[in-house]
Amino acid sequence: MAYYLKSSTTQPAGEADSVQVRRIVEEMISDISNRGEVAVHQYSATFDKWDPASFRLTQAQIDECLAELTPQQIDDIKFAQAQVRNFAQHQRNSMKDIEVETLPGVILGHKNIPVETVGCYIPSGKYPLLASAHMGIITAKVAGAKKVIATSPPFEGRPSAPVIAAIHLAGADEIYCIGGVQAVASMALGIGEFPEVDMIVGPGNAYVAEAKRQLFGKIGIDLIAGPTETLVVADDSVDGELVATDLLGQAEHGPTSPAVLITTSRKLGEDTLAEIERLLGLLDTAEIARKAWDNYGEVIICQSQEEMIVEANRLASEHVQVMTRDPDYFLNNLQNYGALFLGARTNVAYGDKVIGTNHTLPTSRAARYTGGLWVGKFLKTCTYQRILTDEASAMIGEYCSRLCILEKFTGHAEQANIRVRRYGGKDVPFGAAAE
């Protein structure tokens, strides 16, 4: 039976679920809806100390941001974006429109139609998370969205040069320097200079996530993201330094980010605990990582690979890194995860920043029922039908008529009956079931 070598002291909970966050966001959205641009500017000035005449960046402002980066930095961004674009294109190519004749004269099909206008939120208030530009903008573009706009808060009182450069290079049609609830609401409601979008994607803090949740329905969203989560599944084929590095590498996201090790080796668990203490003395993000590890870190010792599968599926973590002698066993048997990282040669940071898979992933055990952001999220799979012959229409009509009467839907039945009369030549009384 599995047991804990270290337990979390606090149960992970999405910050956006708090009553206070929910109330504040609800009030802000209502205020922005009622007062429009005035409210947007006031919130931006209050929360970001940023109140330009226009939030939309001009080409000159974009060029200034690009000029701040070195050629190497530009090349690095382009490399990462090429990987994201390449994988997204392969995903898009896998999604086919279909048309089949399911019965003689009965044609059914579906088309994958892109969302028309997408808003991408790219965080940069605490960290300039330029990788989020690749994940949202490029994936939407590959899906075929006609217009993709991006919003990102100022960083240290001005547009973040690396973030704006990444947004521009990713191909955003319009770029706005604005963050928080005011950015999400402006895109969803079409406030002032902001176009009204059909869908909003991208990670953010608790308030951004809650704004997306409250506006879902008016607009589509990718998912509601909570604090970053990482799970390492390992055996004694790896060492404590490697495991500790990978756990703390994600714990630095924030003080409520769970970092968990599941292992069949008690020695590896103990070595990892020791290495974490050593590395916390070296990391410049140790203050944040320490809080995350102390409050949300766990080490779970299991007796077998099968038991590790049970524990990992129970946690349904956002990131699951497998460092065992047989990683394919976990690829074939794990069911609940946002993204899987197989073998010691890869890690979550690769997926976060550069390798090509999308880093916008389900948290708070949502991996039990959904995957992360991908090109398919921007596509509507819409069905159609066509009947080519009188005989097919009359035959389907007879079944439909009887089923509609069984459900007490007389009007529905008549839609079938009129076709049975016209195309099948049968005298079906009004409101009766076809025989």
MOHUTA-V627870 format. One record per residue. N is the residue number from 0. RES is the residue in three letters. D_CENTER is the distance of its C-alpha to the mean C-alpha in Angstrom with 2 decimals. Layout:
[[N RES D_CENTER] [N RES D_CENTER]]
This chain:
[[0 MET 34.12] [1 ALA 31.29] [2 TYR 32.12] [3 TYR 30.71] [4 LEU 32.15] [5 LYS 30.05] [6 SER 28.30] [7 SER 25.92] [8 THR 27.91] [9 THR 25.18] [10 GLN 22.84] [11 PRO 19.17] [12 ALA 18.12] [13 GLY 15.29] [14 GLU 17.05] [15 ALA 15.70] [16 ASP 17.72] [17 SER 20.93] [18 VAL 23.48] [19 GLN 24.19] [20 VAL 20.73] [21 ARG 20.43] [22 ARG 23.91] [23 ILE 23.53] [24 VAL 20.46] [25 GLU 22.24] [26 GLU 25.33] [27 MET 23.70] [28 ILE 22.05] [29 SER 25.42] [30 ASP 27.30] [31 ILE 25.30] [32 SER 25.75] [33 ASN 29.46] [34 ARG 30.35] [35 GLY 27.99] [36 GLU 28.32] [37 VAL 30.71] [38 ALA 28.27] [39 VAL 25.47] [40 HIS 27.97] [41 GLN 29.24] [42 TYR 25.92] [43 SER 25.14] [44 ALA 28.65] [45 THR 28.45] [46 PHE 25.18] [47 ASP 24.92] [48 LYS 28.63] [49 TRP 27.70] [50 ASP 29.37] [51 PRO 30.08] [52 ALA 31.81] [53 SER 28.80] [54 PHE 25.22] [55 ARG 24.79] [56 LEU 25.75] [57 THR 28.68] [58 GLN 29.10] [59 ALA 31.55] [60 GLN 29.10] [61 ILE 26.56] [62 ASP 29.47] [63 GLU 30.45] [64 CYS 27.10] [65 LEU 27.37] [66 ALA 30.92] [67 GLU 29.97] [68 LEU 28.27] [69 THR 30.42] [70 PRO 30.53] [71 GLN 29.11] [72 GLN 26.06] [73 ILE 25.54] [74 ASP 26.03] [75 ASP 23.55] [76 ILE 20.79] [77 LYS 21.91] [78 PHE 21.92] [79 ALA 18.32] [80 GLN 17.32] [81 ALA 19.61] [82 GLN 17.93] [83 VAL 14.43] [84 ARG 16.31] [85 ASN 18.43] [86 PHE 15.91] [87 ALA 13.93] [88 GLN 17.45] [89 HIS 18.37] [90 GLN 15.46] [91 ARG 16.60] [92 ASN 20.13] [93 SER 19.51] [94 MET 18.75] [95 LYS 22.21] [96 ASP 23.85] [97 ILE 26.47] [98 GLU 29.83] [99 VAL 32.14] [100 GLU 35.51] [101 THR 35.08] [102 LEU 38.67] [103 PRO 41.54] [104 GLY 40.83] [105 VAL 37.37] [106 ILE 34.49] [107 LEU 30.83] [108 GLY 27.84] [109 HIS 24.31] [110 LYS 22.80] [111 ASN 19.28] [112 ILE 19.20] [113 PRO 16.71] [114 VAL 15.50] [115 GLU 18.19] [116 THR 16.94] [117 VAL 13.55] [118 GLY 13.14] [119 CYS 11.08] [120 TYR 11.37] [121 ILE 12.38] [122 PRO 13.78] [123 SER 17.36] [124 GLY 19.39] [125 LYS 19.83] [126 TYR 18.68] [127 PRO 18.36] [128 LEU 14.91] [129 LEU 15.67] [130 ALA 13.34] [131 SER 10.41] [132 ALA 12.70] [133 HIS 12.74] [134 MET 9.09] [135 GLY 8.75] [136 ILE 12.44] [137 ILE 13.66] [138 THR 11.24] [139 ALA 12.08] [140 LYS 15.64] [141 VAL 15.95] [142 ALA 14.88] [143 GLY 17.75] [144 ALA 16.66] [145 LYS 19.97] [146 LYS 19.02] [147 VAL 16.21] [148 ILE 16.87] [149 ALA 15.57] [150 THR 16.37] [151 SER 16.88] [152 PRO 19.32] [153 PRO 22.60] [154 PHE 23.19] [155 GLU 26.65] [156 GLY 27.87] [157 ARG 26.92] [158 PRO 24.19] [159 SER 22.71] [160 ALA 24.33] [161 PRO 21.95] [162 VAL 18.84] [163 ILE 20.74] [164 ALA 22.05] [165 ALA 18.69] [166 ILE 17.52] [167 HIS 20.86] [168 LEU 20.95] [169 ALA 17.57] [170 GLY 19.32] [171 ALA 18.23] [172 ASP 20.91] [173 GLU 21.24] [174 ILE 20.42] [175 TYR 20.89] [176 CYS 21.58] [177 ILE 20.52] [178 GLY 18.15] [179 GLY 17.39] [180 VAL 17.75] [181 GLN 20.20] [182 ALA 17.78] [183 VAL 15.28] [184 ALA 18.36] [185 SER 20.14] [186 MET 17.62] [187 ALA 17.23] [188 LEU 21.01] [189 GLY 22.30] [190 ILE 24.42] [191 GLY 27.15] [192 GLU 26.21] [193 PHE 22.54] [194 PRO 21.84] [195 GLU 20.34] [196 VAL 16.99] [197 ASP 15.70] [198 MET 11.97] [199 ILE 10.13] [200 VAL 6.83] [201 GLY 6.55] [202 PRO 7.43] [203 GLY 10.97] [204 ASN 13.76] [205 ALA 14.70] [206 TYR 16.14] [207 VAL 13.29] [208 ALA 11.03] [209 GLU 14.17] [210 ALA 14.85] [211 LYS 11.70] [212 ARG 12.73] [213 GLN 16.27] [214 LEU 15.77] [215 PHE 13.70] [216 GLY 16.35] [217 LYS 17.82] [218 ILE 14.68] [219 GLY 11.62] [220 ILE 8.16] [221 ASP 4.62] [222 LEU 4.84] [223 ILE 7.39] [224 ALA 7.23] [225 GLY 10.76] [226 PRO 12.83] [227 THR 12.10] [228 GLU 13.72] [229 THR 15.74] [230 LEU 18.18] [231 VAL 20.98] [232 VAL 23.04] [233 ALA 26.34] [234 ASP 30.01] [235 ASP 33.06] [236 SER 32.44] [237 VAL 30.68] [238 ASP 31.88] [239 GLY 30.96] [240 GLU 30.44] [241 LEU 27.66] [242 VAL 25.89] [243 ALA 26.45] [244 THR 25.16] [245 ASP 21.84] [246 LEU 21.53] [247 LEU 22.53] [248 GLY 20.46] [249 GLN 17.36] [250 ALA 19.42] [251 GLU 20.10] [252 HIS 16.70] [253 GLY 18.30] [254 PRO 21.07] [255 THR 19.04] [256 SER 17.01] [257 PRO 18.25] [258 ALA 19.74] [259 VAL 21.50] [260 LEU 23.95] [261 ILE 25.10] [262 THR 28.25] [263 THR 31.50] [264 SER 33.43] [265 ARG 34.71] [266 LYS 36.04] [267 LEU 32.64] [268 GLY 31.34] [269 GLU 34.30] [270 ASP 34.06] [271 THR 30.40] [272 LEU 31.39] [273 ALA 34.15] [274 GLU 32.09] [275 ILE 29.49] [276 GLU 32.43] [277 ARG 33.74] [278 LEU 30.54] [279 LEU 29.95] [280 GLY 33.25] [281 LEU 31.99] [282 LEU 28.45] [283 ASP 28.43] [284 THR 25.30] [285 ALA 27.26] [286 GLU 27.58] [287 ILE 23.89] [288 ALA 23.52] [289 ARG 26.71] [290 LYS 25.54] [291 ALA 22.34] [292 TRP 24.50] [293 ASP 27.39] [294 ASN 25.54] [295 TYR 22.59] [296 GLY 23.78] [297 GLU 25.13] [298 VAL 27.22] [299 ILE 27.77] [300 ILE 30.67] [301 CYS 30.74] [302 GLN 33.71] [303 SER 32.17] [304 GLN 29.24] [305 GLU 29.03] [306 GLU 28.77] [307 MET 26.00] [308 ILE 24.02] [309 VAL 24.72] [310 GLU 23.65] [311 ALA 20.42] [312 ASN 19.46] [313 ARG 20.48] [314 LEU 18.27] [315 ALA 15.12] [316 SER 13.80] [317 GLU 10.51] [318 HIS 12.73] [319 VAL 15.95] [320 GLN 18.64] [321 VAL 21.67] [322 MET 24.98] [323 THR 27.67] [324 ARG 30.53] [325 ASP 28.83] [326 PRO 25.06] [327 ASP 25.18] [328 TYR 26.23] [329 PHE 22.86] [330 LEU 21.03] [331 ASN 23.23] [332 ASN 23.12] [333 LEU 19.91] [334 GLN 17.79] [335 ASN 15.26] [336 TYR 12.88] [337 GLY 9.37] [338 ALA 11.20] [339 LEU 14.98] [340 PHE 17.33] [341 LEU 20.79] [342 GLY 23.99] [343 ALA 25.23] [344 ARG 24.95] [345 THR 21.18] [346 ASN 19.03] [347 VAL 15.64] [348 ALA 16.64] [349 TYR 17.09] [350 GLY 13.53] [351 ASP 12.41] [352 LYS 14.88] [353 VAL 16.62] [354 ILE 16.81] [355 GLY 14.57] [356 THR 11.68] [357 ASN 8.16] [358 HIS 7.54] [359 THR 3.96] [360 LEU 4.64] [361 PRO 6.28] [362 THR 9.32] [363 SER 12.61] [364 ARG 13.38] [365 ALA 10.71] [366 ALA 10.83] [367 ARG 14.08] [368 TYR 12.78] [369 THR 9.36] [370 GLY 7.72] [371 GLY 4.44] [372 LEU 3.81] [373 TRP 7.59] [374 VAL 10.63] [375 GLY 11.23] [376 LYS 8.62] [377 PHE 11.04] [378 LEU 14.02] [379 LYS 16.12] [380 THR 18.30] [381 CYS 21.49] [382 THR 24.70] [383 TYR 28.31] [384 GLN 31.75] [385 ARG 35.20] [386 ILE 38.58] [387 LEU 41.26] [388 THR 44.42] [389 ASP 46.46] [390 GLU 46.79] [391 ALA 43.05] [392 SER 42.50] [393 ALA 45.41] [394 MET 44.38] [395 ILE 40.79] [396 GLY 42.38] [397 GLU 44.64] [398 TYR 41.87] [399 CYS 39.81] [400 SER 42.90] [401 ARG 43.67] [402 LEU 40.14] [403 CYS 39.94] [404 ILE 43.30] [405 LEU 42.19] [406 GLU 39.38] [407 LYS 41.93] [408 PHE 40.25] [409 THR 43.39] [410 GLY 41.84] [411 HIS 39.33] [412 ALA 42.28] [413 GLU 44.22] [414 GLN 41.52] [415 ALA 42.29] [416 ASN 46.03] [417 ILE 46.81] [418 ARG 45.51] [419 VAL 47.43] [420 ARG 50.53] [421 ARG 50.04] [422 TYR 48.73] [423 GLY 50.19] [424 GLY 53.50] [425 LYS 53.31] [426 ASP 54.71] [427 VAL 52.01] [428 PRO 53.07] [429 PHE 50.81] [430 GLY 48.36] [431 ALA 49.40] [432 ALA 47.59] [433 ALA 48.42] [434 GLU 50.61]]
